[in-house]
Amino acid sequence: GDKSFFNFDLGDTEIRWTWNSFTIGFGTEAIWLGPAQRNPILLSNNAPTFPKIDFGLRKTALYFPVTDWYLGSIEARLWVGKLTESDYFDTDPTNNYNQYTGMCFYYTLPVLTGLTIGINKIILSKWDDNEFYKYLNPLYGMKGASDGNVGEDQKITFIADWLAPKGMFDVYMELGFDDHINSKDS
């Protein structure tokens, strides 16, 4: 712009409440999705933060009720955030806000110590969408752009991350799809 301005930003802050494994939070803390230590496919702390609310399960060990066998660990989170357009982008007030919905699920296997598999999904849509609840469904949009999801962008990644218990050796992979797998037959 051509004028000076003052801006206040909360940065990486949040308010979080946790009860046993359940957690709910509100704030602007950056989300890092995926196992990559640099340049993850979906989200990192490289861009400015945005306000969001999230809920889910902290990393929780699962045990078979009677025998107390370890079944692995799970972690899951779902969030909805609001993105605001820069004042210098355009002069159209109808496109100033977008909704950013995301979800992740991770499972740590009980047999291969240190192996975690997971899935991450994000959806960018218009803020004034009257059917925002559809984005809370992890299977929404699995048919791709042909099912009428015009004006939104979805990305999904599948991850595997193995951190060797000895030697701190980390091997990971992440496979991503934009708007899921879109087949011409659907």
FIMAR-666000 format. One line per 5 residues: for each residue z, y, x of N, C-alpha, C, O. Coordinates in pm, 1 decimal, decimal comma, always signed. Atoms other than C-alpha are relative to their C-alpha. Layout:
Z Y X Z Y X Z Y X Z Y X; ...
//
This chain:
+0,0 -118,1 +80,2 +0,0 +0,0 +0,0 +0,0 +125,6 +85,3 +6,1 +118,5 +208,1; +6,2 -127,5 -70,4 -13,1 +367,5 +90,3 +131,3 +76,6 -5,9 +136,5 +192,9 +34,1; -130,6 -65,0 +8,7 +356,9 +444,8 +25,5 +106,4 -92,3 +58,4 +90,0 -214,3 +61,2; -111,3 +82,9 -45,9 +682,6 +329,1 +175,8 +72,0 -58,9 -121,3 +63,3 -5,1 -231,7; -72,5 +61,7 +109,9 +897,8 +98,3 -34,0 +126,1 -67,2 +53,4 +140,0 -91,3 +173,3
-124,5 +69,2 -31,6 +1239,3 -67,2 -40,7 +2,1 -129,2 -80,6 -32,5 -129,4 -198,7; -4,1 +128,0 +67,7 +1285,4 -432,8 -126,3 +128,4 -73,8 +37,8 +171,7 -68,9 +152,9; -118,1 +82,4 -23,6 +1592,4 -657,0 -161,8 -36,4 -144,1 -30,9 -97,1 -171,5 -134,5; +34,0 +141,2 +17,0 +1557,6 -1033,9 -122,7 +124,5 -83,4 +26,8 +197,2 -58,2 +122,9; -116,1 +87,6 -17,0 +1822,6 -1303,7 -163,6 -20,3 -102,8 +110,7 +75,8 -167,0 +153,0
+25,2 +94,2 -109,4 +1654,3 -1517,4 +103,9 +31,9 -142,7 -39,8 +4,6 -182,5 -153,1; -34,6 +139,7 +23,8 +1777,5 -1877,3 +130,3 +141,5 -12,1 -56,8 +234,3 -49,4 +15,0; -132,6 +9,8 +61,5 +2068,0 -1868,0 -115,7 -8,8 -84,6 -126,8 -114,4 -95,6 -189,1; -5,8 +74,8 +124,5 +2177,9 -2086,4 -403,4 +144,3 -17,6 -44,6 +238,0 -7,8 +34,6; -127,4 +39,3 +59,2 +2464,3 -2169,3 -636,0 -19,8 -143,1 -47,2 -113,9 -171,2 -121,4
+18,0 +141,4 +32,3 +2514,7 -2545,3 -673,1 +129,8 -59,0 -52,4 +237,9 -30,6 -0,8; -112,5 +74,6 +54,4 +2744,9 -2762,2 -884,0 -34,6 -148,3 +10,6 -144,6 -189,4 -26,3; +22,0 +143,1 -17,5 +2781,5 -3133,1 -806,0 +117,3 -76,0 -60,2 +233,6 -41,5 -39,7; -100,7 +88,9 +56,8 +2966,0 -3401,1 -997,0 -45,5 -142,7 +29,8 -150,6 -186,0 -17,4; +38,1 +133,2 -48,7 +2962,1 -3749,9 -840,1 -138,1 +9,3 +65,6 -151,9 +74,8 +168,9
+134,4 -4,6 -58,1 +2588,4 -3799,1 -773,4 -88,4 +106,3 -64,2 -190,2 +144,8 -6,8; +80,7 -98,6 +71,2 +2456,9 -3546,4 -1027,0 +17,4 +138,5 +61,7 +128,2 +176,8 +99,1; -5,6 -135,3 -55,2 +2370,6 -3198,1 -899,7 -92,4 +91,8 -78,1 -199,3 +50,7 -123,0; +81,9 -102,4 +63,7 +2238,6 -2879,4 -1057,1 +18,1 +128,8 +80,9 +128,3 +160,6 +125,5; -8,1 -120,8 -81,1 +2156,3 -2557,7 -877,6 -96,1 +107,0 -46,6 -195,6 +78,9 -113,4
+85,8 -114,4 +27,5 +2005,6 -2213,3 -915,5 -1,2 +86,6 +124,5 +102,7 +108,0 +187,1; +6,6 -87,1 -116,7 +1881,1 -1990,0 -638,6 -140,0 +14,8 +52,7 -238,5 -10,9 -16,5; +128,8 -24,7 -64,1 +1605,9 -1908,0 -396,8 -13,4 -77,3 +131,2 -95,9 -41,6 +215,3; +7,2 +75,3 -124,7 +1664,4 -2164,6 -122,7 -136,5 -67,3 +14,3 -190,6 -119,1 -83,5; +130,2 +61,7 -26,0 +1342,0 -2293,2 +38,2 +9,0 -151,5 -16,3 +109,0 -213,5 +19,7
+8,5 +144,6 +19,7 +1236,6 -2647,0 -52,4 -94,8 -55,4 +106,4 -204,0 -2,5 +127,1; +84,8 +68,1 -98,0 +1099,6 -2876,4 +218,3 -28,5 -138,5 -56,3 +62,6 -220,1 -70,1; +37,1 +128,1 +59,8 +907,2 -3169,9 +69,5 -76,6 -85,4 +99,7 -169,6 -38,4 +165,2; +70,9 +93,4 -85,3 +799,0 -3471,3 +264,8 +66,9 -19,2 +134,5 +158,0 +55,3 +170,5; -63,7 +34,9 -126,5 +884,2 -3625,7 +600,5 -49,3 +81,6 +119,5 +11,7 +75,7 +226,2
+57,4 -72,9 -114,3 +670,2 -3396,3 +819,4 +100,2 +100,2 +55,9 +169,2 +169,4 -18,9; -90,3 -95,4 -63,4 +867,5 -3194,1 +1070,8 -67,2 +134,2 +20,8 +0,4 +234,8 +42,9; +78,4 -124,0 -5,7 +590,7 -2933,1 +1090,6 -112,2 -10,7 -101,6 -172,0 -117,2 -117,1; +113,7 -8,5 +92,8 +336,2 -2827,8 +828,0 -4,7 -111,0 -104,3 -101,6 -186,9 -106,7; +7,1 +99,3 +107,2 +424,2 -3050,6 +530,9 -112,0 +35,7 -98,3 -154,1 +151,1 -106,2
+114,4 -18,9 +88,9 +151,4 -3093,6 +271,0 +33,7 +90,5 -118,3 -47,8 +175,2 -154,9; -28,1 -70,1 +124,9 +331,7 -2948,4 -33,5 +84,4 +126,3 +16,1 +39,7 +234,5 -22,0; -92,2 -114,2 -6,7 +626,1 -2718,7 +43,3 +76,2 +1,1 +131,1 +110,8 -103,5 +186,0; -82,1 -15,7 -119,8 +810,2 -2580,1 +343,8 +69,8 +135,2 -7,9 +69,2 +200,8 -112,0; -68,2 -128,7 -4,9 +1007,8 -2276,1 +451,3 -86,5 +107,4 +66,5 -33,7 +208,7 +112,4
+89,8 -96,5 -63,0 +699,3 -2092,7 +586,9 -32,7 +119,5 -88,1 -63,5 +226,8 -36,4; +33,0 -107,8 +93,9 +639,4 -1880,9 +274,9 +128,7 +61,0 -55,8 +235,9 +2,5 -40,9; -119,6 -58,4 +62,4 +878,4 -1645,4 +93,1 +57,4 -92,9 -106,8 -15,0 -172,2 -166,9; -66,7 +82,8 +100,3 +1131,4 -1810,5 -136,3 -28,1 +54,8 -139,3 -79,5 +165,7 -154,0; +18,6 -40,9 +139,5 +1118,9 -1793,1 -517,5 +118,7 -50,9 -81,3 +179,1 -151,8 -44,8
-113,5 +43,5 +81,6 +1386,0 -1818,8 -791,4 -33,7 -128,4 -75,9 -144,3 -144,3 -127,4; +22,4 +127,2 +68,5 +1427,6 -2165,8 -941,6 +133,1 -60,0 -44,5 +240,3 -23,6 +4,0; -114,2 +80,6 +42,4 +1663,7 -2398,5 -1121,7 -38,9 -145,2 +23,5 -153,3 -183,8 +0,0; +30,4 +140,4 -25,2 +1689,5 -2764,3 -1026,6 +116,5 -87,7 -42,5 +230,7 -42,4 -51,0; -104,2 +99,0 +25,8 +1879,6 -3076,7 -1121,4 -48,9 -135,9 +47,1 -169,1 -158,8 +60,1
+37,7 +132,9 -45,9 +1886,1 -3434,2 -1003,4 +117,0 -78,5 +54,1 +232,7 -52,3 +21,2; -99,3 +87,5 -61,9 +2070,1 -3697,6 -803,3 -0,6 +21,1 +150,1 -106,0 +18,4 +213,6; -11,6 -1,8 -146,2 +2199,2 -3653,5 -450,5 -24,2 -141,3 +49,6 -27,4 -235,2 -29,9; +21,3 +134,1 -53,8 +2136,7 -3945,3 -216,4 +118,2 -87,5 -38,7 +232,8 -59,0 -4,1; -102,2 +84,8 +59,7 +2326,8 -4225,2 -387,8 -26,9 -146,4 +33,3 -137,1 -196,1 +10,2
+12,3 +142,8 -29,8 +2386,3 -4582,5 -271,5 +13,7 -79,3 -129,6 +97,8 -48,8 -214,1; -2,7 +87,0 +117,2 +2318,6 -4851,1 -532,5 +53,1 -137,5 +39,9 +14,5 -193,5 +142,5; -57,7 +131,8 -25,0 +2518,5 -5173,2 -550,8 -11,5 -85,0 -125,4 +3,4 -34,7 -236,8; +1,8 +93,7 +111,9 +2478,3 -5481,9 -769,7 +142,3 -11,6 -53,0 +234,2 -33,5 +25,9; -135,6 -11,4 +54,7 +2778,2 -5468,0 -1009,4 +97,9 -111,9 +35,8 +210,7 -82,2 +75,0
-95,5 +109,1 -16,4 +2933,8 -5813,4 -968,8 +19,9 -36,9 +147,2 +133,1 -53,8 +192,6; -7,6 +49,6 -137,6 +2852,4 -5912,2 -610,7 +15,9 +109,8 +103,7 +45,7 +81,2 +219,7; -9,8 -114,1 -90,4 +2858,9 -5564,8 -455,8 -107,3 -1,4 +110,0 -86,1 +52,8 +218,4; +111,1 -0,4 -94,1 +2524,4 -5628,6 -280,6 -61,4 +138,0 +4,1 -79,2 +202,5 -99,2; +65,0 -130,7 -17,5 +2366,0 -5315,4 -140,5 -146,7 -10,7 -41,1 -220,3 -93,0 +13,3
+136,7 +2,7 +51,9 +2039,6 -5246,4 -328,7 -86,0 +113,5 +54,4 -203,0 +125,3 +17,8; +73,3 -114,3 -53,0 +1935,5 -4936,8 -136,3 +59,5 +129,8 -50,9 +164,1 +130,4 -115,8; -45,1 -131,8 +44,3 +1972,4 -4565,0 -201,5 -113,5 +71,8 -69,4 -230,5 +51,2 -37,0; +100,4 -82,1 +68,0 +1793,5 -4326,1 -435,1 +40,1 +146,8 +9,2 +157,1 +181,0 +26,3; -20,4 -144,2 +7,6 +1753,6 -3950,8 -445,2 -112,8 +53,9 -86,8 -227,9 +13,4 -70,1
+101,5 -55,3 +89,9 +1570,2 -3751,2 -714,0 +34,7 +144,5 -33,2 +151,9 +180,7 -43,4; -21,6 -141,1 +33,6 +1524,9 -3385,1 -797,3 -116,8 +49,9 -82,8 -230,7 +8,7 -60,9; +101,3 -65,8 +82,2 +1333,9 -3181,0 -1057,2 +33,1 +147,5 -2,4 +149,8 +183,4 -18,0; -26,6 -142,8 +1,4 +1294,4 -2803,2 -1045,9 -112,1 +76,5 -68,4 -226,0 +30,4 -76,5; +94,2 -93,8 +60,3 +1123,7 -2514,6 -1223,7 +27,5 +136,3 +61,3 +141,2 +183,4 +63,2
-14,3 -130,4 -63,9 +1059,6 -2185,2 -1048,5 -101,0 +99,9 -53,3 -199,0 +63,1 -118,1; +87,4 -107,8 +45,9 +896,7 -1850,0 -1119,2 -56,7 +73,9 +120,6 +17,5 +127,2 +203,2; +69,3 -70,2 -107,2 +637,1 -1703,5 -882,6 -47,7 +134,9 -51,2 -95,4 +145,3 -164,3; +40,4 -135,7 +36,8 +561,4 -1330,1 -888,4 -112,2 +46,0 +92,0 -105,3 +30,1 +213,9; +115,0 -49,4 -75,3 +231,9 -1178,0 -781,2 +35,9 +126,0 +77,3 +119,2 +204,9 +32,6
-18,1 -121,7 -78,9 +224,8 -911,5 -511,5 -48,5 +122,1 -78,4 -146,1 +113,4 -152,8; +41,5 -123,8 +65,9 +202,4 -552,5 -639,2 -137,0 +46,0 +47,7 -201,9 +126,4 -19,1; +125,0 -46,2 -59,9 -103,8 -509,8 -418,0 -116,6 -94,9 -24,7 -225,7 -72,3 +27,7; +107,5 +98,1 +20,6 -307,6 -808,1 -541,6 -106,7 +51,3 -95,0 -223,2 +61,7 -56,7; +94,2 -56,8 +96,7 -470,7 -667,5 -857,0 +77,1 +83,9 -101,0 +199,5 +94,1 -92,9
-64,6 -86,0 +100,5 -398,9 -438,6 -1152,1 +5,6 -66,5 -137,1 +30,8 +0,6 -237,1; -2,9 +74,8 +126,3 -413,3 -709,0 -1421,3 +141,2 -52,6 -24,3 +184,3 -145,1 +44,5; -139,0 +43,7 +22,9 -58,9 -748,0 -1565,8 +11,0 -136,2 -69,7 +120,7 -191,4 -77,3; -7,3 +127,4 +72,2 -150,6 -1067,0 -1758,4 +11,2 -120,5 +93,8 +41,0 -231,0 +48,5; -6,7 +114,2 -91,2 -156,2 -1281,8 -1443,6 +106,7 +18,2 +107,8 +94,5 -38,1 +216,6
-101,2 -31,9 -100,6 +155,4 -1154,3 -1264,0 +100,2 -111,8 +28,2 +165,5 -110,2 +132,5; -103,1 +102,6 -16,1 +372,4 -1466,8 -1311,3 -57,9 -139,8 -16,7 -142,6 -163,4 -102,9; +36,9 +140,8 +9,4 +324,0 -1838,8 -1254,6 +126,0 -84,9 +2,5 +229,2 -44,5 +55,9; -110,0 +97,2 -1,2 +549,5 -2138,8 -1309,3 -29,3 -103,4 +107,0 -142,5 -150,0 +120,0; +12,2 +101,1 -104,1 +610,0 -2379,0 -1021,8 +96,6 -112,1 -33,9 +217,8 -96,0 -20,1
-82,0 +114,2 +37,8 +735,9 -2718,7 -1137,5 -15,8 -107,2 +106,5 -127,1 -133,5 +152,2; +7,7 +104,7 -100,8 +820,2 -2991,4 -891,2 +99,2 -110,8 -25,4 +199,9 -92,5 -93,8; -90,0 +114,0 +11,6 +979,2 -3330,5 -872,3 -18,6 -89,7 +120,9 -126,9 -97,0 +179,0; +7,5 +94,4 -111,3 +1059,6 -3582,2 -603,7 +93,0 -116,9 -28,5 +194,5 -103,3 -96,8; -80,7 +121,3 +12,6 +1196,0 -3934,8 -590,7 -11,6 -76,5 +130,8 -122,2 -100,6 +179,3
-2,3 +75,0 -125,1 +1300,3 -4124,8 -277,3 +87,3 -124,1 -16,3 +190,8 -121,2 -82,8; -73,9 +125,5 +2,6 +1417,3 -4482,7 -234,3 +10,2 -52,5 +142,9 -91,0 -71,7 +210,2; -24,9 +57,6 -132,2 +1573,8 -4615,3 +85,7 +22,3 -148,8 -18,2 +112,7 -190,9 -90,3; -3,8 +145,3 +16,5 +1517,0 -4988,3 +117,0 +126,6 -60,8 +60,1 +178,6 -10,1 +159,5; -121,3 +62,3 -53,1 +1814,9 -5220,6 +170,1 -26,9 -91,5 +119,4 +65,9 -123,9 +193,4
+27,5 +99,1 -104,5 +1636,4 -5453,3 +414,2 -41,6 +62,9 +132,4 +16,3 +28,6 +235,5; +43,1 -65,2 -123,3 +1456,7 -5237,3 +671,9 +81,3 +127,6 +17,7 +48,7 +230,7 -41,1; -90,2 -112,8 -17,8 +1730,7 -5003,2 +785,6 -77,5 +122,9 +45,6 -149,6 +118,9 +145,3; +64,3 -126,0 -36,4 +1604,5 -4646,2 +794,0 -134,1 +25,0 -65,4 -193,1 +130,7 -43,2; +129,3 -17,7 +65,2 +1289,1 -4698,4 +581,7 +18,5 +61,5 -138,1 +90,8 +7,5 -221,8
-3,1 -69,2 +128,4 +1245,3 -4454,8 +292,2 -142,5 +13,7 -51,4 -232,9 +51,1 +23,2; +128,3 -23,3 +64,5 +955,0 -4448,6 +47,4 +22,9 +100,7 -111,5 +133,5 +110,2 -164,7; -20,9 -100,8 +102,4 +895,8 -4172,2 -202,5 -127,5 +56,5 -56,7 -238,1 +24,6 -13,1; +109,6 -68,3 +67,2 +677,7 -3962,0 -425,4 +43,3 +143,6 -28,2 +156,8 +168,5 -68,8; -23,2 -141,6 +27,9 +652,9 -3583,4 -459,5 -112,9 +50,2 -89,1 -227,8 +9,8 -71,0
+102,3 -56,2 +87,5 +467,7 -3390,7 -730,7 +32,7 +146,2 -25,9 +147,7 +181,3 -52,1; -16,7 -141,7 +33,4 +415,3 -3017,9 -782,5 -110,2 +41,2 -96,8 -220,7 -12,8 -94,0; +95,5 -51,0 +97,5 +241,7 -2828,8 -1062,5 +12,2 +151,3 -3,3 +121,4 +204,6 -22,8; +7,7 -144,5 +12,4 +136,4 -2464,5 -1059,4 -70,3 +30,4 -130,7 -182,6 -15,3 -152,0; +56,6 -30,5 +131,1 +73,5 -2326,6 -1410,1 +35,8 +143,0 -38,5 +112,5 +210,2 +30,5
-28,0 -134,4 +49,8 +80,8 -2004,3 -1609,0 +143,0 +6,4 -53,5 +190,4 -88,5 -115,9; -139,2 -15,4 +41,2 +431,2 -1871,5 -1679,4 +14,5 +2,4 -151,4 +113,8 -47,6 -204,2; -11,7 -14,0 +145,1 +361,5 -1798,9 -2046,1 -53,0 -120,9 -76,0 -77,2 -111,2 -196,3; +44,1 +122,0 +65,3 +245,9 -2154,9 -2120,9 +106,4 -43,0 -100,2 +221,7 -64,0 -62,6; -96,6 +33,4 +105,0 +411,7 -2244,6 -2453,3 +40,5 -146,8 +0,9 +133,8 -184,9 -69,8
-33,1 +142,3 -6,9 +418,3 -2615,7 -2368,1 +49,4 -36,3 +139,5 +8,2 -137,8 +195,8; -48,3 +20,2 -136,9 +604,9 -2588,9 -2035,3 +69,1 -134,7 +19,1 +70,6 -188,3 +129,9; -75,0 +125,7 -8,2 +806,4 -2904,4 -2115,2 -88,1 -116,8 +44,3 -36,3 -214,7 +97,9; +87,6 +111,0 -39,4 +498,7 -3124,6 -2052,4 +0,9 -21,2 +150,9 -25,1 -131,9 +198,3; -1,0 +11,7 -145,6 +530,3 -3052,0 -1680,1 +122,8 -74,0 +51,4 +126,4 -113,1 +168,1
-118,9 +75,0 -39,5 +871,6 -3220,9 -1673,2 -25,0 -151,1 -5,2 +58,2 -229,3 +40,9; +39,9 +139,7 +6,9 +693,0 -3552,5 -1740,8 -71,2 -36,9 +130,0 -177,2 +19,0 +158,3; +63,3 +34,1 -128,0 +612,4 -3715,3 -1402,9 -140,9 -57,5 -14,6 -220,6 -48,7 +78,8; +131,7 +60,0 +20,2 +307,8 -3891,5 -1553,3 -101,2 +95,9 -61,0 -216,9 +58,6 -80,6; +92,3 -96,1 +59,7 +155,3 -3577,2 -1704,3 -116,8 +28,6 +94,8 -97,4 +50,1 +214,4
+118,0 -35,3 -77,9 -199,3 -3513,4 -1586,5 -52,5 -109,9 +88,6 -133,9 -82,8 +176,9; +45,3 +108,0 -88,2 -254,1 -3854,1 -1429,3 -149,1 -27,4 -12,1 -207,3 -90,4 +76,2; +143,7 +19,1 +15,2 -610,7 -3854,0 -1565,9 -78,9 +106,7 +74,4 -201,4 +98,0 +82,4; +69,0 -105,8 -74,7 -692,6 -3543,6 -1363,7 -41,7 +115,4 -88,4 +5,8 +127,8 -201,3; +39,2 -123,2 +68,3 -862,0 -3220,3 -1470,0 -72,3 -26,1 -130,7 -84,6 +65,5 -212,0
+75,7 +28,4 +121,6 -1058,0 -3395,2 -1745,6 +88,1 -8,3 -124,1 +34,3 -11,3 -234,7; -85,2 +12,0 +118,0 -751,7 -3419,4 -1975,1 +43,8 +135,4 -55,2 +140,6 +141,9 -130,9; -26,7 -129,8 +60,0 -749,1 -3047,4 -2054,7 +101,0 +84,4 +73,7 +147,3 +183,9 +17,9; -99,0 -79,4 -71,1 -512,3 -2916,8 -1788,8 -67,6 +114,5 +76,6 -52,7 +127,5 +198,0; +69,0 -115,4 -58,0 -722,0 -2606,3 -1727,2 +102,6 +109,5 +28,0 +194,5 +129,8 -51,4
-91,7 -107,8 -33,3 -542,3 -2318,8 -1554,8 +123,6 -46,1 +74,2 +218,7 +30,6 +89,6; -113,3 +51,1 -76,6 -305,0 -2539,3 -1357,9 -52,6 -78,6 +119,2 -168,4 -120,2 +123,1; +36,1 +74,9 -120,1 -306,3 -2711,4 -1023,1 +112,4 -97,0 +30,2 +228,7 -57,3 +38,0; -99,0 +102,6 -27,9 -128,7 -3037,8 -948,0 -30,0 -66,1 +133,1 -145,7 -83,7 +171,4; +12,9 +74,9 -124,4 -66,6 -3214,5 -622,1 +108,9 -106,7 +1,0 +219,8 -85,6 -48,1
-96,2 +109,4 -8,2 +103,9 -3545,6 -555,6 -12,1 -61,9 +139,2 -122,0 -74,8 +193,1; +2,0 +68,7 -129,1 +203,5 -3714,2 -230,2 +88,4 -124,0 -6,5 +189,3 -127,6 -77,0; -77,9 +122,4 -16,9 +328,8 -4061,2 -144,5 +42,9 -4,1 +146,0 -37,9 +19,8 +235,8; -50,8 -4,8 -137,1 +548,7 -4090,6 +161,9 +67,3 -131,1 +38,9 +117,6 -205,7 -45,1; -79,0 +107,6 -61,2 +693,8 -4353,8 +390,3 +53,4 +57,5 +130,1 -20,9 +117,4 +207,9
-65,4 -56,3 -118,0 +940,7 -4258,6 +661,3 +96,5 -103,9 +55,8 +187,2 -149,0 -14,2; -89,1 +96,6 -63,0 +1106,7 -4496,7 +905,6 +65,3 +64,1 +120,9 -1,5 +99,3 +218,1; -79,6 -51,9 -110,6 +1381,0 -4366,2 +1129,8 +73,5 -118,4 +61,0 +166,2 -173,0 +1,2; -60,6 +115,1 -66,6 +1472,3 -4638,8 +1377,6 +146,6 +28,7 +26,8 +180,1 +134,8 +79,6; -143,0 -23,5 -17,4 +1850,3 -4679,7 +1386,1 +41,3 +21,2 +145,4 +136,8 +93,6 +173,3
-32,2 -17,0 -142,0 +1852,2 -4704,2 +1765,1 -114,9 +75,4 +65,6 -231,8 +45,6 +41,0; +102,9 -73,3 -72,3 +1667,5 -4459,6 +1984,7 -54,8 +120,8 -73,4 -132,8 +197,3 -16,5; +43,3 -114,9 +79,5 +1608,3 -4205,4 +1707,6 -152,5 +17,3 +2,4 -201,9 +128,2 +22,5; +145,5 +0,4 +5,1 +1237,4 -4296,0 +1684,9 -41,5 +12,6 -145,8 +1,8 -67,8 -228,3; +38,0 -27,9 +138,4 +1075,2 -4156,6 +1366,3 -150,5 -18,0 -16,8 -229,3 +43,0 +55,5
+140,5 +20,9 +34,3 +744,7 -4279,3 +1219,8 -13,5 +28,4 -149,6 +62,9 -24,3 -230,5; +17,1 -31,1 +141,3 +616,5 -4136,3 +892,7 -146,6 +16,1 -34,0 -230,9 +38,2 +53,0; +134,1 -25,2 +50,5 +307,1 -4106,8 +677,9 +14,3 +67,1 -135,8 +111,2 +45,8 -208,7; +3,1 -68,1 +129,1 +219,0 -3890,4 +382,0 -144,1 +2,8 -46,7 -232,3 +48,2 +26,1; +133,2 +5,9 +57,8 -82,6 -3941,4 +157,6 -0,7 +89,9 -122,2 +78,0 +69,0 -214,6
-0,6 -97,1 +108,9 -171,0 -3653,9 -75,6 -128,6 +0,9 -79,9 -236,8 -26,5 -27,9; +113,3 -13,8 +91,3 -398,8 -3606,8 -375,9 +12,4 +132,4 -73,4 +121,9 +171,4 -113,9; +3,6 -125,1 +76,1 -501,0 -3280,8 -542,5 -48,3 -30,9 -140,4 -154,1 -91,5 -157,2; +28,7 +32,0 +140,0 -502,0 -3303,0 -924,7 -14,8 -149,4 -21,7 -92,9 -193,5 -106,1; -5,4 +146,0 +9,3 -437,4 -3674,7 -880,5 -137,2 -59,6 +23,2 -226,6 +7,2 +75,2
+127,5 +66,9 -20,9 -718,7 -3924,2 -874,0 -85,4 +26,9 -122,5 -52,9 -19,4 -231,8; +85,3 -39,2 +111,0 -995,7 -3785,6 -1091,4 -123,1 -90,1 -0,5 -207,5 -82,0 +88,7; +112,5 +90,9 +7,8 -1240,2 -4051,1 -1199,4 -103,0 +55,1 -98,1 -66,3 +117,5 -197,6; +107,6 -48,7 +87,9 -1578,6 -3969,4 -1358,4 -7,7 -82,5 -127,3 -71,0 -39,6 -223,8; +4,8 +85,6 +118,7 -1528,7 -4254,6 -1607,7 +104,0 +38,3 -104,3 +94,3 -6,7 -218,5
-106,8 -30,1 +95,6 -1219,5 -4105,3 -1772,9 -36,1 +109,0 -95,7 +44,3 +144,8 -181,7
//
